[in-house]
Amino acid sequence: MPDLIDLLQTYGVLLVFAIVLVEQAGMPIPAFPILVVAGALSVDGGVNWPAAIAVAVVACLITDLFWFRAGRFYGKRILNLLCRISLSPDYCVSQTEDKFRRFGPKSLIVSKFIPGFNVIAAPMSGALGVPTPRFLAFSISGSLLWSGTGVALGAAFHESVDQLLRVLAEM
């Protein structure tokens, strides 16, 4: 795990961008811990925290727009594809659509915090015809909240993050 700190100090926000982009695209790579470590490093000046938040938001926006356009163009077929690779395909589509219809595009604000839902919420917005400006407003708000929370937690608990990474490295 100290290698993670070395990587972040060497590549900085570029690594944050790459990990967030890949995770938001649907790969099972956790990006939130990278944001927490970047926040911890920002206290000592190793990473610029506004830049880390900005690149995380841009990475989220790139993937959200991709999935939104896929949902707009392919409709429910893209949702069926995404849910087919999930653990419970039948439950996935019906539950996600019910929740999205209940809360609408506002669910994009919290979707980043719910594993799996972040990949489904953007194409669901496109498939259900959410206007693009409204989608962008909620997507940017959710991305700012998610990335800002990760960096803020890392900055607030920066001493504990170093200790936790050492313990995990020993395990």
N, CA, C and O of each residue as an XYZ file, in Angstrom:
684
protein
N       0.795     -1.200      0.000
C       0.000      0.000      0.000
C       0.844      1.274      0.000
O       0.395      2.285     -0.541
N       2.042      1.272      0.579
C       2.866      2.468      0.422
C       3.153      2.761     -1.054
O       3.451      3.900     -1.415
N       3.063      1.727     -1.908
C       3.241      1.953     -3.340
C       2.155      2.869     -3.874
O       2.406      3.650     -4.793
N       0.955      2.790     -3.318
C      -0.139      3.652     -3.737
C       0.210      5.112     -3.460
O      -0.047      5.985     -4.289
N       0.789      5.371     -2.303
C       1.195      6.737     -1.967
C       2.284      7.202     -2.924
O       2.250      8.337     -3.400
N       3.253      6.328     -3.210
C       4.315      6.689     -4.154
C       3.748      6.983     -5.539
O       4.154      7.941     -6.198
N       2.800      6.143     -5.975
C       2.172      6.370     -7.275
C       1.421      7.701     -7.315
O       1.504      8.436     -8.300
N       0.697      8.005     -6.253
C      -0.041      9.265     -6.215
C       0.900     10.461     -6.154
O       0.620     11.503     -6.746
N       2.010     10.317     -5.444
C       2.962     11.422     -5.396
C       3.662     11.609     -6.738
O       4.010     12.730     -7.107
N       3.870     10.518     -7.468
C       4.531     10.604     -8.760
C       3.585     11.102     -9.843
O       3.908     12.045    -10.565
N       2.420     10.475     -9.961
C       1.504     10.789    -11.053
C       0.362     11.716    -10.644
O      -0.312     12.284    -11.503
N       0.143     11.871     -9.356
C      -0.825     12.822     -8.843
C      -2.219     12.679     -9.408
O      -2.811     11.600     -9.393
N      -2.732     13.792     -9.909
C      -4.121     13.841    -10.348
C      -4.368     13.022    -11.611
O      -5.507     12.656    -11.897
N      -3.316     12.734    -12.362
C      -3.485     11.878    -13.539
C      -3.946     10.481    -13.125
O      -4.807      9.888    -13.775
N      -3.371      9.962    -12.043
C      -3.790      8.662    -11.524
C      -5.229      8.724    -10.994
O      -6.010      7.795    -11.201
N      -5.571      9.810    -10.318
C      -6.940      9.981     -9.826
C      -7.908      9.968    -11.005
O      -8.938      9.296    -10.953
N      -7.584     10.706    -12.068
C      -8.433     10.752    -13.252
C      -8.615      9.364    -13.857
O      -9.737      8.952    -14.150
N      -7.513      8.648    -14.042
C      -7.573      7.331    -14.689
C      -8.390      6.337    -13.872
O      -9.225      5.623    -14.428
N      -8.166      6.281    -12.575
C      -8.882      5.316    -11.723
C     -10.371      5.655    -11.670
O     -11.210      4.760    -11.775
N     -10.706      6.929    -11.510
C     -12.117      7.321    -11.446
C     -12.794      7.042    -12.785
O     -13.929      6.565    -12.812
N     -12.124      7.329    -13.883
C     -12.701      7.087    -15.204
C     -13.009      5.605    -15.410
O     -14.088      5.249    -15.883
N     -12.069      4.758    -15.058
C     -12.260      3.313    -15.234
C     -13.357      2.793    -14.307
O     -14.179      1.973    -14.717
N     -13.373      3.264    -13.068
C     -14.392      2.799    -12.116
C     -15.786      3.261    -12.527
O     -16.744      2.493    -12.443
N     -15.904      4.499    -12.966
C     -17.202      5.024    -13.364
C     -17.697      4.395    -14.664
O     -18.899      4.387    -14.933
N     -16.782      3.872    -15.465
C     -17.179      3.183    -16.693
C     -17.796      1.825    -16.392
O     -18.446      1.234    -17.254
N     -17.597      1.329    -15.180
C     -18.233      0.075    -14.798
C     -17.278     -1.014    -14.367
O     -17.720     -2.103    -14.001
N     -15.992     -0.758    -14.398
C     -15.024     -1.764    -13.955
C     -15.023     -1.830    -12.428
O     -15.183     -0.807    -11.761
N     -14.845     -3.019    -11.880
C     -14.890     -3.153    -10.415
C     -13.580     -2.742     -9.743
O     -12.941     -3.543     -9.061
N     -13.196     -1.502     -9.942
C     -11.995     -0.939     -9.318
C     -12.469      0.177     -8.393
O     -13.103      1.123     -8.860
N     -12.184      0.094     -7.102
C     -12.683      1.123     -6.189
C     -11.910      2.435     -6.351
O     -10.690      2.469     -6.189
N     -12.617      3.490     -6.666
C     -11.988      4.802     -6.851
C     -12.063      5.653     -5.588
O     -11.228      6.537     -5.392
N     -13.035      5.405     -4.740
C     -13.197      6.230     -3.541
C     -11.958      6.184     -2.645
O     -11.559      7.225     -2.124
N     -11.326      5.005     -2.441
C     -10.104      5.003     -1.629
C      -8.982      5.859     -2.231
O      -8.185      6.432     -1.488
N      -8.911      5.952     -3.552
C      -7.905      6.809     -4.189
C      -8.180      8.269     -3.840
O      -7.253      9.039     -3.586
N      -9.454      8.643     -3.829
C      -9.804     10.010     -3.461
C      -9.464     10.294     -1.999
O      -9.012     11.389     -1.663
N      -9.682      9.309     -1.138
C      -9.357      9.482      0.277
C      -7.848      9.647      0.460
O      -7.405     10.518      1.209
N      -7.067      8.822     -0.215
C      -5.605      8.924     -0.110
C      -5.129     10.244     -0.712
O      -4.222     10.875     -0.169
N      -5.724     10.665     -1.818
C      -5.364     11.961     -2.410
C      -5.685     13.097     -1.442
O      -4.921     14.056     -1.334
N      -6.804     12.992     -0.742
C      -7.138     13.994      0.266
C      -6.151     14.009      1.418
O      -5.797     15.073      1.925
N      -5.707     12.828      1.832
C      -4.711     12.748      2.904
C      -3.382     13.349      2.454
O      -2.710     14.033      3.226
N      -3.013     13.092      1.215
C      -1.764     13.651      0.695
C      -1.856     15.152      0.462
O      -0.834     15.839      0.462
N      -3.056     15.670      0.265
C      -3.213     17.100      0.030
C      -2.889     17.928      1.267
O      -2.529     19.100      1.156
N      -3.015     17.322      2.444
C      -2.695     18.037      3.684
C      -1.208     18.371      3.729
O      -0.822     19.454      4.171
N      -0.375     17.439      3.272
C       1.073     17.646      3.284
C       1.589     18.299      2.004
O       2.792     18.516      1.860
N       0.698     18.609      1.087
C       1.100     19.253     -0.156
C       1.505     18.298     -1.255
O       2.045     18.732     -2.273
N       1.260     17.001     -1.082
C       1.636     16.022     -2.095
C       0.719     16.019     -3.306
O       1.149     15.704     -4.416
N      -0.549     16.369     -3.094
C      -1.539     16.409     -4.167
C      -2.351     17.695     -3.999
O      -2.693     18.082     -2.882
N      -2.647     18.333     -5.093
C      -3.461     19.540     -5.079
C      -4.931     19.125     -4.983
O      -5.471     18.555     -5.931
N      -5.587     19.404     -3.848
C      -6.948     18.901     -3.653
C      -7.972     19.479     -4.620
O      -8.852     18.735     -5.054
N      -7.914     20.782     -4.993
C      -8.896     21.242     -5.984
C      -8.726     20.540     -7.333
O      -9.706     20.255     -8.021
N      -7.477     20.266     -7.701
C      -7.232     19.570     -8.963
C      -7.737     18.132     -8.893
O      -8.286     17.624     -9.871
N      -7.560     17.470     -7.751
C      -8.038     16.097     -7.592
C      -9.561     16.037     -7.725
O     -10.092     15.135     -8.373
N     -10.260     16.988     -7.118
C     -11.718     17.028     -7.229
C     -12.122     17.336     -8.669
O     -13.043     16.719     -9.204
N     -11.437     18.283     -9.290
C     -11.783     18.678    -10.661
C     -11.621     17.516    -11.644
O     -12.501     17.281    -12.472
N     -10.501     16.786    -11.559
C     -10.305     15.682    -12.509
C     -11.270     14.532    -12.219
O     -11.692     13.829    -13.137
N     -11.617     14.341    -10.960
C     -12.600     13.296    -10.633
C     -13.968     13.659    -11.218
O     -14.663     12.794    -11.749
N     -14.350     14.921    -11.122
C     -15.629     15.360    -11.676
C     -15.621     15.229    -13.198
O     -16.609     14.792    -13.788
N     -14.509     15.605    -13.836
C     -14.411     15.487    -15.300
C     -14.498     14.017    -15.722
O     -15.184     13.687    -16.690
N     -13.806     13.140    -14.998
C     -13.857     11.707    -15.320
C     -15.279     11.168    -15.153
O     -15.756     10.398    -15.987
N     -15.946     11.570    -14.086
C     -17.336     11.151    -13.876
C     -18.229     11.678    -14.989
O     -19.102     10.962    -15.482
N     -18.015     12.913    -15.381
C     -18.850     13.516    -16.417
C     -18.650     12.837    -17.771
O     -19.609     12.653    -18.521
N     -17.421     12.468    -18.083
C     -17.145     11.772    -19.348
C     -17.919     10.459    -19.408
O     -18.607     10.177    -20.389
N     -17.799      9.661    -18.349
C     -18.484      8.363    -18.365
C     -19.995      8.515    -18.250
O     -20.742      7.760    -18.872
N     -20.454      9.488    -17.458
C     -21.898      9.703    -17.346
C     -22.496     10.112    -18.687
O     -23.568      9.635    -19.061
N     -21.815     10.985    -19.406
C     -22.321     11.393    -20.722
C     -22.318     10.230    -21.703
O     -23.237     10.090    -22.510
N     -21.285      9.398    -21.633
C     -21.239      8.219    -22.493
C     -22.436      7.313    -22.227
O     -23.133      6.910    -23.159
N     -22.678      6.988    -20.940
C     -23.788      6.109    -20.583
C     -25.132      6.769    -20.861
O     -26.083      6.095    -21.258
N     -25.220      8.088    -20.655
C     -26.457      8.817    -20.941
C     -26.798      8.723    -22.424
O     -27.938      8.438    -22.790
N     -25.803      8.963    -23.273
C     -26.024      8.874    -24.723
C     -26.349      7.438    -25.145
O     -27.185      7.228    -26.024
N     -25.697      6.455    -24.528
C     -26.009      5.059    -24.831
C     -27.449      4.746    -24.453
O     -28.149      4.057    -25.195
N     -27.895      5.245    -23.309
C     -29.283      5.048    -22.894
C     -30.256      5.748    -23.808
O     -31.327      5.219    -24.105
N     -29.896      6.934    -24.259
C     -30.762      7.689    -25.159
C     -30.879      6.991    -26.507
O     -31.957      6.944    -27.099
N     -29.754      6.444    -26.994
C     -29.737      5.823    -28.317
C     -30.281      4.400    -28.301
O     -31.078      4.028    -29.163
N     -29.851      3.597    -27.318
C     -30.233      2.182    -27.287
C     -31.412      1.879    -26.370
O     -31.981      0.789    -26.435
N     -31.782      2.820    -25.527
C     -32.937      2.626    -24.649
C     -32.719      1.517    -23.633
O     -31.646      1.402    -23.039
N     -33.738      0.713    -23.443
C     -33.685     -0.321    -22.411
C     -32.757     -1.473    -22.774
O     -32.410     -2.278    -21.910
N     -32.354     -1.562    -24.022
C     -31.419     -2.632    -24.401
C     -30.092     -2.485    -23.667
O     -29.502     -3.483    -23.255
N     -29.613     -1.248    -23.498
C     -28.349     -1.034    -22.776
C     -28.524     -1.378    -21.306
O     -27.598     -1.887    -20.675
N     -29.703     -1.105    -20.750
C     -29.963     -1.457    -19.350
C     -29.989     -2.967    -19.175
O     -29.450     -3.495    -18.202
N     -30.617     -3.661    -20.120
C     -30.632     -5.121    -20.050
C     -29.224     -5.686    -20.141
O     -28.898     -6.654    -19.454
N     -28.382     -5.087    -20.989
C     -26.997     -5.540    -21.101
C     -26.245     -5.324    -19.792
O     -25.535     -6.216    -19.326
N     -26.398     -4.145    -19.202
C     -25.710     -3.849    -17.943
C     -26.205     -4.736    -16.810
O     -25.420     -5.189    -15.977
N     -27.491     -4.976    -16.784
C     -28.042     -5.814    -15.725
C     -27.738     -7.292    -15.948
O     -27.676     -8.065    -14.992
N     -27.550     -7.684    -17.197
C     -27.223     -9.089    -17.479
C     -25.878     -9.474    -16.861
O     -25.682    -10.616    -16.447
N     -24.963     -8.517    -16.805
C     -23.656     -8.821    -16.220
C     -23.632     -8.576    -14.718
O     -22.608     -8.789    -14.068
N     -24.775     -8.122    -14.157
C     -24.832     -7.957    -12.716
C     -25.169     -9.301    -12.066
O     -25.373    -10.301    -12.754
N     -25.223     -9.309    -10.744
C     -25.440    -10.559    -10.021
C     -26.870    -11.071    -10.130
O     -27.091    -12.281    -10.167
N     -27.845    -10.164    -10.182
C     -29.242    -10.581    -10.286
C     -29.922     -9.800    -11.409
O     -30.522     -8.756    -11.153
N     -29.839    -10.284    -12.642
C     -30.307     -9.531    -13.801
C     -31.781     -9.148    -13.781
O     -32.109     -8.003    -14.095
N     -32.678    -10.055    -13.425
C     -34.107     -9.746    -13.461
C     -34.466     -8.685    -12.427
O     -35.235     -7.763    -12.699
N     -33.903     -8.833    -11.257
C     -34.170     -7.901    -10.167
C     -33.572     -6.533    -10.480
O     -34.123     -5.506    -10.084
N     -32.464     -6.520    -11.178
C     -31.719     -5.298    -11.459
C     -32.550     -4.294    -12.239
O     -32.702     -3.151    -11.807
N     -33.086     -4.697    -13.369
C     -33.819     -3.764    -14.227
C     -35.070     -3.253    -13.534
O     -35.314     -2.046    -13.515
N     -35.861     -4.141    -12.971
C     -37.127     -3.710    -12.371
C     -36.898     -2.813    -11.154
O     -37.569     -1.792    -11.006
N     -35.966     -3.182    -10.288
C     -35.717     -2.389     -9.085
C     -35.134     -1.027     -9.443
O     -35.550     -0.009     -8.890
N     -34.178     -1.004    -10.359
C     -33.545      0.251    -10.737
C     -34.540      1.185    -11.399
O     -34.561      2.382    -11.112
N     -35.358      0.646    -12.277
C     -36.340      1.490    -12.962
C     -37.375      2.024    -11.984
O     -37.782      3.181    -12.097
N     -37.807      1.216    -11.032
C     -38.769      1.679    -10.027
C     -38.178      2.809     -9.190
O     -38.835      3.825     -8.963
N     -36.949      2.635     -8.735
C     -36.317      3.671     -7.915
C     -36.083      4.936     -8.728
O     -36.270      6.048     -8.234
N     -35.675      4.757     -9.970
C     -35.415      5.935    -10.789
C     -36.712      6.674    -11.092
O     -36.730      7.905    -11.094
N     -37.779      5.959    -11.344
C     -39.065      6.626    -11.615
C     -39.571      7.357    -10.360
O     -40.206      8.406    -10.463
N     -39.286      6.800     -9.186
C     -39.734      7.419     -7.944
C     -38.976      8.712     -7.661
O     -39.587      9.721     -7.309
N     -37.640      8.692     -7.812
C     -36.826      9.849     -7.452
C     -36.391     10.674     -8.652
O     -35.960     11.816     -8.488
N     -36.495     10.119     -9.856
C     -36.123     10.841    -11.064
C     -34.636     11.111    -11.145
O     -33.838     10.406    -10.527
N     -34.260     12.129    -11.904
C     -32.836     12.407    -12.074
C     -32.150     12.877    -10.798
O     -30.921     12.939    -10.751
N     -32.919     13.209     -9.762
C     -32.314     13.569     -8.477
C     -31.496     12.416     -7.913
O     -30.577     12.628     -7.122
N     -31.831     11.199     -8.321
C     -31.075     10.036     -7.832
C     -29.632     10.052     -8.321
O     -28.788      9.347     -7.769
N     -29.337     10.849     -9.349
C     -27.960     10.966     -9.826
C     -27.050     11.596     -8.772
O     -25.839     11.376     -8.784
N     -27.624     12.371     -7.870
C     -26.818     13.026     -6.836
C     -26.206     11.999     -5.893
O     -25.067     12.166     -5.457
N     -26.944     10.940     -5.571
C     -26.430      9.938     -4.639
C     -25.985      8.651     -5.332
O     -25.483      7.741     -4.672
N     -26.158      8.562     -6.635
C     -25.870      7.302     -7.332
C     -24.405      6.890     -7.236
O     -24.103      5.697     -7.256
N     -23.498      7.843     -7.135
C     -22.074      7.516     -7.059
C     -21.721      6.783     -5.754
O     -20.738      6.043     -5.696
N     -22.515      6.994     -4.736
C     -22.262      6.371     -3.440
C     -22.793      4.943     -3.365
O     -22.457      4.209     -2.436
N     -23.618      4.540     -4.333
C     -24.245      3.219     -4.309
C     -23.602      2.354     -5.390
O     -23.824      2.584     -6.579
N     -22.804      1.356     -4.986
C     -22.119      0.528     -5.990
C     -23.114     -0.127     -6.955
O     -24.131     -0.688     -6.545
N     -22.795     -0.037     -8.222
C     -23.646     -0.616     -9.246
C     -24.696      0.348     -9.767
O     -24.989      0.355    -10.962
N     -25.263      1.156     -8.892
C     -26.295      2.088     -9.315
C     -25.714      3.227    -10.136
O     -26.396      3.790    -10.992
N     -24.448      3.573     -9.877
C     -23.840      4.669    -10.629
C     -23.733      4.353    -12.118
O     -23.794      5.266    -12.942
N     -23.575      3.088    -12.478
C     -23.481      2.715    -13.888
C     -24.874      2.652    -14.520
O     -25.011      2.881    -15.722
N     -25.896      2.350    -13.743
C     -27.252      2.194    -14.269
C     -27.989      3.535    -14.343
O     -28.825      3.722    -15.226
N     -27.699      4.464    -13.441
C     -28.469      5.708    -13.357
C     -28.334      6.578    -14.606
O     -29.324      7.150    -15.064
N     -27.143      6.685    -15.157
C     -26.949      7.540    -16.334
C     -27.672      6.998    -17.570
O     -28.387      7.762    -18.218
N     -27.521      5.715    -17.929
C     -28.285      5.250    -19.084
C     -29.794      5.231    -18.837
O     -30.580      5.387    -19.772
N     -30.195      5.042    -17.588
C     -31.618      5.106    -17.257
C     -32.140      6.517    -17.529
O     -33.255      6.677    -18.026
N     -31.350      7.533    -17.211
C     -31.742      8.915    -17.494
C     -31.940      9.123    -18.985
O     -32.907      9.752    -19.415
N     -31.013      8.588    -19.767
C     -31.132      8.714    -21.217
C     -32.320      7.955    -21.766
O     -33.043      8.461    -22.624
N     -32.527      6.746    -21.278
C     -33.617      5.903    -21.773
C     -34.990      6.482    -21.433
O     -35.943      6.320    -22.196
N     -35.087      7.150    -20.298
C     -36.374      7.711    -19.881
C     -36.580      9.145    -20.357
O     -37.577      9.779    -20.011
N     -35.643      9.654    -21.146
C     -35.828     10.955    -21.785
C     -35.602     12.171    -20.919
O     -36.228     13.206    -21.145
N     -34.726     12.082    -19.931
C     -34.392     13.250    -19.114
C     -33.691     14.269    -20.021
O     -32.791     13.897    -20.774
N     -34.086     15.544    -19.963
C     -33.407     16.548    -20.785
C     -31.922     16.652    -20.427
O     -31.552     16.548    -19.258
N     -31.089     16.855    -21.428
C     -29.636     16.871    -21.223
C     -29.182     17.916    -20.203
O     -28.364     17.577    -19.347
N     -29.661     19.170    -20.237
C     -29.202     20.138    -19.226
C     -29.548     19.713    -17.793
O     -28.762     19.917    -16.867
N     -30.717     19.129    -17.630
C     -31.113     18.665    -16.289
C     -30.227     17.500    -15.847
O     -29.804     17.435    -14.693
N     -29.951     16.582    -16.778
C     -29.060     15.470    -16.480
C     -27.686     15.990    -16.069
O     -27.126     15.545    -15.068
N     -27.151     16.921    -16.833
C     -25.820     17.462    -16.532
C     -25.771     18.143    -15.166
O     -24.791     17.998    -14.434
N     -26.817     18.879    -14.824
C     -26.850     19.558    -13.523
C     -26.787     18.552    -12.374
O     -26.013     18.725    -11.433
N     -27.598     17.507    -12.455
C     -27.610     16.519    -11.381
C     -26.342     15.656    -11.397
O     -25.846     15.266    -10.340
N     -25.826     15.362    -12.572
C     -24.608     14.559    -12.668
C     -23.405     15.311    -12.098
O     -22.605     14.738    -11.358
N     -23.281     16.569    -12.439
C     -22.169     17.375    -11.910
C     -22.307     17.541    -10.404
O     -21.316     17.458     -9.679
N     -23.521     17.773     -9.927
C     -23.735     17.913     -8.479
C     -23.351     16.637     -7.742
O     -22.668     16.684     -6.718
N     -23.789     15.506     -8.263
C     -23.455     14.228     -7.629
C     -21.966     13.935     -7.675
O     -21.406     13.416     -6.709
N     -21.325     14.260     -8.778
C     -19.884     14.030     -8.917
C     -19.092     14.914     -7.959
O     -18.121     14.465     -7.348
N     -19.509     16.166     -7.831
C     -18.852     17.072     -6.877
C     -19.018     16.587     -5.446
O     -18.067     16.602     -4.665
N     -20.220     16.160     -5.107
C     -20.480     15.663     -3.755
C     -19.648     14.419     -3.470
O     -19.036     14.313     -2.408
N     -19.621     13.476     -4.409
C     -18.898     12.215     -4.224
C     -17.390     12.444     -4.110
O     -16.754     11.962     -3.173
N     -16.829     13.173     -5.059
C     -15.375     13.381     -5.043
C     -14.964     14.301     -3.893
O     -13.927     14.088     -3.265
N     -15.771     15.314     -3.623
C     -15.459     16.204     -2.503
C     -15.501     15.491     -1.164
O     -14.693     15.773     -0.279
N     -16.441     14.568     -1.016
C     -16.529     13.789      0.219
C     -15.296     12.919      0.404
O     -14.750     12.845      1.505
N     -14.850     12.262     -0.660
C     -13.659     11.414     -0.568
C     -12.418     12.195     -0.197
O     -11.655     11.782      0.676
N     -12.211     13.325     -0.859
C     -11.029     14.147     -0.577
C     -11.127     14.747      0.826
O     -10.129     14.793      1.546
N     -12.300     15.200      1.218
C     -12.469     15.784      2.553
C     -12.244     14.757      3.658
O     -11.631     15.065      4.680
N     -12.740     13.537      3.453
C     -12.494     12.483      4.455
C     -11.008     12.192      4.582
O     -10.497     12.017      5.688
N     -10.318     12.139      3.459
C      -8.876     11.909      3.492
C      -8.126     13.022      4.194
O      -7.190     12.767      4.951
N      -8.537     14.260      3.944
C      -7.879     15.397      4.598
C      -8.173     15.415      6.095
O      -7.293     15.709      6.903
N      -9.403     15.101      6.455
C      -9.786     15.120      7.869
C      -9.091     14.025      8.669
O      -8.734     14.230      9.829
N      -8.900     12.867      8.051
C      -8.309     11.734      8.764
C      -6.945     11.366      8.190
O      -6.605     10.185      8.128
N      -6.167     12.348      7.774
C      -4.902     12.068      7.085
C      -3.916     11.275      7.935
O      -3.156     10.471      7.395
N      -3.909     11.476      9.229
C      -2.997     10.699     10.073
C      -3.441      9.234     10.147
O      -2.605      8.330     10.135
N      -4.713      9.010     10.220
C      -5.237      7.651     10.291
C      -5.083      6.914      8.963
O      -4.905      5.696      8.950
N      -5.149      7.637      7.849
C      -5.013      7.002      6.538
C      -3.618      6.396      6.393
O      -3.474      5.284      5.886
N      -2.598      7.120      6.833
C      -1.240      6.577      6.769
C      -1.108      5.301      7.597
O      -0.512      4.324      7.144
N      -1.659      5.309      8.800
C      -1.598      4.137      9.653
C      -2.373      2.977      9.042
O      -1.904      1.839      9.073
N      -3.535      3.245      8.496
C      -4.358      2.197      7.874
C      -3.632      1.588      6.676
O      -3.666      0.371      6.497
N      -2.985      2.396      5.865
C      -2.256      1.867      4.714
C      -1.082      0.992      5.145
O      -0.777     -0.006      4.492
N      -0.426      1.362      6.243
C       0.671      0.521      6.752
C       0.151     -0.828      7.244
O       0.764     -1.863      6.983
N      -0.982     -0.818      7.955
C      -1.575     -2.062      8.449
C      -1.993     -2.948      7.286
O      -1.742     -4.153      7.300
N      -2.627     -2.359      6.283
C      -3.059     -3.132      5.125
C      -1.871     -3.696      4.351
O      -1.954     -4.796      3.804
N      -0.784     -2.962      4.302
C       0.413     -3.445      3.609
C       1.001     -4.648      4.340
O       1.502     -5.575      3.703
N       0.943     -4.641      5.672
C       1.457     -5.765      6.448
C       0.570     -7.000      6.306
O       1.062     -8.126      6.375
N      -0.718     -6.798      6.110
C      -1.633     -7.930      5.970
C      -1.391     -8.605      4.653
O      -2.058     -9.588      4.331
